Amino acid sequence: AEKRSAWMALAYQVGPDAWKGSNPDIEIPQEEKNEYYVNHSCDGNAWYQNDDTLVAMRDIAEGEEIAYDYALTESDPSWMLADCCLCGRSACRG
């Protein structure tokens, strides 16, 4: 249960009952997981084009954090971040 909980913290939803993310049964250092390098923003600069392809929605400056709106990959309309959003964007729902 603990392993699944840790996996769900970084997984993203791709269907009503389907999520993607690094396989929780394979020990991978967190810094080697792709999802470790993408963060949330209510006004993200990237989007999942399909289940596996993250694409830029605009030019991303060197050193700028890559972020997408986590809510856009969730099918539950009442879904909220576990913690209050602190993205600081003008469109922030936090």
C-alpha positions as CSV (number, residue, x, y, z in Angstrom):
1,A,0.0,0.0,0.0
2,E,2.9,2.4,0.8
3,K,4.5,1.8,-2.6
4,R,1.2,2.4,-4.4
5,S,0.6,5.6,-2.5
6,A,4.1,6.9,-3.4
7,W,3.5,5.9,-7.0
8,M,0.1,7.7,-7.1
9,A,1.7,10.9,-5.8
10,L,3.6,11.1,-9.1
11,A,1.2,9.3,-11.5
12,Y,-1.1,11.2,-13.9
13,Q,-4.5,10.1,-15.0
14,V,-5.0,9.1,-18.7
15,G,-8.5,7.6,-18.5
16,P,-11.4,7.1,-16.1
17,D,-9.6,4.2,-14.3
18,A,-6.1,4.5,-15.8
19,W,-2.9,6.2,-14.7
20,K,0.6,6.5,-16.0
21,G,3.9,6.8,-14.2
22,S,7.1,5.0,-13.4
23,N,6.5,1.3,-12.5
24,P,6.2,1.1,-8.7
25,D,7.7,-2.4,-8.7
26,I,11.0,-1.2,-10.2
27,E,13.3,0.6,-7.9
28,I,14.3,3.8,-9.8
29,P,15.9,6.7,-8.0
30,Q,13.4,9.6,-7.9
31,E,15.7,11.9,-9.8
32,E,15.6,9.5,-12.7
33,K,11.9,9.4,-13.1
34,N,10.5,11.7,-15.8
35,E,7.6,12.8,-13.7
36,Y,10.0,14.1,-11.0
37,Y,11.0,17.0,-13.3
38,V,7.5,18.2,-14.1
39,N,5.5,20.3,-11.6
40,H,2.0,21.7,-11.3
41,S,1.0,25.2,-12.3
42,C,-2.6,26.4,-12.8
43,D,-1.2,28.1,-15.9
44,G,1.2,25.5,-17.1
45,N,3.6,25.7,-20.1
46,A,3.2,22.1,-21.1
47,W,0.5,19.5,-21.8
48,Y,0.2,15.8,-22.3
49,Q,-0.6,15.4,-26.0
50,N,-1.3,11.8,-25.5
51,D,-0.8,9.2,-22.7
52,D,3.0,9.5,-22.9
53,T,4.0,12.7,-24.7
54,L,4.5,15.9,-22.8
55,V,4.7,18.9,-25.2
56,A,5.3,22.6,-24.7
57,M,2.3,24.8,-25.1
58,R,4.6,27.8,-25.6
59,D,8.3,28.5,-25.7
60,I,10.0,27.5,-22.4
61,A,13.0,29.6,-21.4
62,E,16.2,27.9,-20.4
63,G,16.1,27.3,-16.7
64,E,12.3,27.7,-16.5
65,E,10.4,25.0,-14.7
66,I,8.3,22.7,-16.8
67,A,4.8,22.6,-15.4
68,Y,1.3,21.5,-16.4
69,D,-2.0,21.8,-14.7
70,Y,-2.5,18.5,-12.9
71,A,-6.3,19.0,-12.8
72,L,-6.4,18.7,-16.6
73,T,-5.4,15.0,-16.4
74,E,-8.0,14.1,-13.8
75,S,-11.5,12.8,-14.7
76,D,-13.0,13.7,-11.3
77,P,-14.4,17.3,-11.6
78,S,-14.1,17.8,-7.9
79,W,-10.4,16.8,-7.8
80,M,-8.1,19.2,-5.9
81,L,-4.4,19.2,-5.1
82,A,-3.7,17.5,-1.8
83,D,-2.1,20.7,-0.6
84,C,-3.1,24.2,-1.3
85,C,-1.6,25.4,-4.7
86,L,1.2,27.8,-4.4
87,C,2.0,28.2,-8.1
88,G,1.6,32.0,-7.8
89,R,0.2,32.4,-11.3
90,S,-2.5,35.0,-11.9
91,A,-4.8,32.0,-12.9
92,C,-4.0,30.2,-9.6
93,R,-7.0,28.3,-8.1
94,G,-5.2,27.8,-4.8
